[in-house]
Amino acid sequence: MDYKRPQRTIIVGGGVVGLHLARRLAERGEEVELHESRREVSEGADRASGILSISGLKKIGLDHEDSIVNTLYGAYLVAGSERLRIASGRPMAYVLDRKRLAKSCERAAIKAGARIRLGSRLVKTDLQEMSHDRSNLIIGADGAVSMVASTFGFPAIREYVLTYKAEFRSEEIEETGMVGLYFSRGFAKGLFGWHVPYSSDTVELGLGIDHRARLTSSAAFSYFMKDKASTSVVKTRGRALSSHASMIPLSTRPKTAKGNVALVGDAAGQVKATTGGGIIYGCLCAETLSRTISSGKPLSEYERSWRASYGRDLGFHRLAHSYYSKGNLQRTFRILKVLGMDGFLARYGDMDSPSLILKRFLLRGLA
Ligand SMILES: Cc1cc2nc3c(=O)[nH]c(=O)nc-3n(C[C@H](O)[C@H](O)[C@H](O)COP(=O)(O)OP(=O)(O)OC[C@H]3O[C@@H](n4cnc5c(N)ncnc54)[C@H](O)[C@@H]3O)c2cc1C
């Protein structure tokens, strides 16, 4: 049977990735309708942090300037008594206000011509009905626990971390241009704890913990708040200004396109497993999806194309994650320091693309 070009794209989910896809499709002249269950796209957007590499932001072209709250030059990686400082003389990443970012993505999508339906939660029967009409494409950009994925029988994402984060006033932050990552098989088995300075007197502390852990993420967070590694760098003051629990997928979904249905962003597990960052790869894959749709090719082409472009780097992130999850980091930090790799990473490191770091490392060796 010949493949018929669908007439309309229905996006389920108005997170950053769904909104970015809506914008790109509308810019390509496609008819696009986005359904978001919340009444505002900014509602709940701050349950996640907003660290994005400057190089990644350039690639995806989000309107992010109004959302910048801090500039980052590097990171402390802390494992037990070992601390690795990777700092660059130039800005590496921004901390973005996630609520403002969501609003600016919404404005860009509307300006491009996308229709956004807020307060519209689609349920299984809506989705099934919409998909029966073959002139519709259904795109699940509906996050880690994707209703679109379960309705159409996509295979499950196997690895998750549960997160907890809170913002505090801070008496003292060692350096406002540096984030801290705290590795521990106790309070943060499965990811790490972090501190992200928003300004000289406000800081976010958070952590991710394996979804199979016996501890809840909020109990793990209380341990983290008392841990010497973090309290020696950040001194918080008073009660949390706000706090949120959430989750992050750490593995890609084995299948992301089927007939006239596809998944993108967290729904597809397009997340860096090392850090849980999902915006850059989610938006890059949204770009790939918008190209496939506007070229009139079947959605299987999207699956082939995003895996060909980004599968290797996402795989490297998985490998690095499984290495550090085994708790080998103290010794690794010592070795990296002896090899001078902290300086190399500060100069040539790329937060998003481990294959690029490897290439630069090999080229430097050859040179
Ligand atoms: C604590 C934490 C910290 C993070 N820090 C970073 C970071 O620093 N940098 C980074 O790049 N990434 C970070 N991430 C990951 C990042 O937030 C996600 O990868 C990104 O938000 C995924 O976007 P999305 O649009 O795919 O999904 P989501 O942001 O989850 O959006 C999905 C949307 O779909 C809507 N929806 C769901 N079901 C339905 C339905 N049935 N009908 C209609 N609407 C529906 C939801 O309301 C939601 O708005 C972090 C995540 C967490 C939890």
The ligand as an SDF file (V2000), in Angstrom:
LIG
                    3D

 53 58  0  0  0  0  0  0  0  0999 V2000
   15.1750   17.5940   38.6020 C   0  0  0  0  0  0  0  0  0  0  0  0
   15.4380   17.6800   37.1220 C   0  0  0  0  0  0  0  0  0  0  0  0
   16.5020   18.4420   36.6760 C   0  0  0  0  0  0  0  0  0  0  0  0
   16.7540   18.5350   35.2940 C   0  0  0  0  0  0  0  0  0  0  0  0
   17.7820   19.3320   34.8660 N   0  0  0  0  0  0  0  0  0  0  0  0
   17.9950   19.4920   33.5450 C   0  0  0  0  0  0  0  0  0  0  0  0
   19.0030   20.3810   33.0780 C   0  0  0  0  0  0  0  0  0  0  0  0
   19.6770   21.0530   33.8660 O   0  0  0  0  0  0  0  0  0  0  0  0
   19.2010   20.4820   31.7240 N   0  0  0  0  0  0  0  0  0  0  0  0
   18.4490   19.7600   30.8240 C   0  0  0  0  0  0  0  0  0  0  0  0
   18.6830   19.8470   29.6130 O   0  0  0  0  0  0  0  0  0  0  0  0
   17.4850   18.9150   31.2570 N   0  0  0  0  0  0  0  0  0  0  0  0
   17.2350   18.7770   32.5850 C   0  0  0  0  0  0  0  0  0  0  0  0
   16.2490   17.9250   33.0140 N   0  0  0  0  0  0  0  0  0  0  0  0
   15.5080   17.1310   32.0210 C   0  0  0  0  0  0  0  0  0  0  0  0
   14.5270   18.0210   31.2740 C   0  0  0  0  0  0  0  0  0  0  0  0
   13.7350   18.7230   32.1910 O   0  0  0  0  0  0  0  0  0  0  0  0
   13.6660   17.1400   30.3740 C   0  0  0  0  0  0  0  0  0  0  0  0
   14.5010   16.3420   29.5640 O   0  0  0  0  0  0  0  0  0  0  0  0
   12.7890   18.0150   29.4760 C   0  0  0  0  0  0  0  0  0  0  0  0
   11.9680   18.8490   30.2290 O   0  0  0  0  0  0  0  0  0  0  0  0
   11.9240   17.1010   28.6130 C   0  0  0  0  0  0  0  0  0  0  0  0
   11.0160   17.8620   27.9250 O   0  0  0  0  0  0  0  0  0  0  0  0
    9.7420   17.1970   27.2540 P   0  0  0  0  0  0  0  0  0  0  0  0
    9.0670   18.3120   26.5650 O   0  0  0  0  0  0  0  0  0  0  0  0
   10.1600   15.9780   26.4920 O   0  0  0  0  0  0  0  0  0  0  0  0
    8.8620   16.6310   28.4590 O   0  0  0  0  0  0  0  0  0  0  0  0
    8.1800   17.3710   29.6960 P   0  0  0  0  0  0  0  0  0  0  0  0
    8.9280   18.5970   30.0700 O   0  0  0  0  0  0  0  0  0  0  0  0
    7.9750   16.3420   30.7380 O   0  0  0  0  0  0  0  0  0  0  0  0
    6.7640   17.8480   29.1240 O   0  0  0  0  0  0  0  0  0  0  0  0
    5.7160   16.9500   28.9000 C   0  0  0  0  0  0  0  0  0  0  0  0
    4.4070   17.7390   28.9030 C   0  0  0  0  0  0  0  0  0  0  0  0
    3.3470   16.8880   28.4910 O   0  0  0  0  0  0  0  0  0  0  0  0
    2.1980   17.2070   29.2250 C   0  0  0  0  0  0  0  0  0  0  0  0
    1.3140   16.0310   29.1730 N   0  0  0  0  0  0  0  0  0  0  0  0
    1.5570   14.7880   29.7060 C   0  0  0  0  0  0  0  0  0  0  0  0
    0.5410   13.9470   29.4290 N   0  0  0  0  0  0  0  0  0  0  0  0
   -0.3690   14.6630   28.7070 C   0  0  0  0  0  0  0  0  0  0  0  0
   -1.6370   14.3530   28.1270 C   0  0  0  0  0  0  0  0  0  0  0  0
   -2.1730   13.1390   28.2330 N   0  0  0  0  0  0  0  0  0  0  0  0
   -2.3130   15.3350   27.4310 N   0  0  0  0  0  0  0  0  0  0  0  0
   -1.7790   16.5740   27.3110 C   0  0  0  0  0  0  0  0  0  0  0  0
   -0.5750   16.9200   27.8570 N   0  0  0  0  0  0  0  0  0  0  0  0
    0.1160   15.9910   28.5380 C   0  0  0  0  0  0  0  0  0  0  0  0
    2.7370   17.5260   30.6220 C   0  0  0  0  0  0  0  0  0  0  0  0
    1.8400   18.3350   31.3610 O   0  0  0  0  0  0  0  0  0  0  0  0
    4.0350   18.2520   30.2890 C   0  0  0  0  0  0  0  0  0  0  0  0
    3.8560   19.6520   30.2380 O   0  0  0  0  0  0  0  0  0  0  0  0
   15.9560   17.8100   34.3790 C   0  0  0  0  0  0  0  0  0  0  0  0
   14.8790   17.0500   34.8310 C   0  0  0  0  0  0  0  0  0  0  0  0
   14.5990   16.9850   36.1970 C   0  0  0  0  0  0  0  0  0  0  0  0
   13.4220   16.1860   36.6690 C   0  0  0  0  0  0  0  0  0  0  0  0
  1  2  1  0
  2  3  1  0
  2 52  2  0
  3  4  2  0
  4  5  1  0
  4 50  1  0
  5  6  2  0
  6  7  1  0
  6 13  1  0
  7  8  2  0
  7  9  1  0
  9 10  1  0
 10 11  2  0
 10 12  1  0
 12 13  2  0
 13 14  1  0
 14 15  1  0
 14 50  1  0
 15 16  1  0
 16 17  1  0
 16 18  1  0
 18 19  1  0
 18 20  1  0
 20 21  1  0
 20 22  1  0
 22 23  1  0
 23 24  1  0
 24 25  2  0
 24 26  1  0
 24 27  1  0
 27 28  1  0
 28 29  2  0
 28 30  1  0
 28 31  1  0
 31 32  1  0
 32 33  1  0
 33 34  1  0
 33 48  1  0
 34 35  1  0
 35 36  1  0
 35 46  1  0
 36 37  1  0
 36 45  1  0
 37 38  2  0
 38 39  1  0
 39 40  1  0
 39 45  2  0
 40 41  1  0
 40 42  2  0
 42 43  1  0
 43 44  2  0
 44 45  1  0
 46 47  1  0
 46 48  1  0
 48 49  1  0
 50 51  2  0
 51 52  1  0
 52 53  1  0
M  END
$$$$
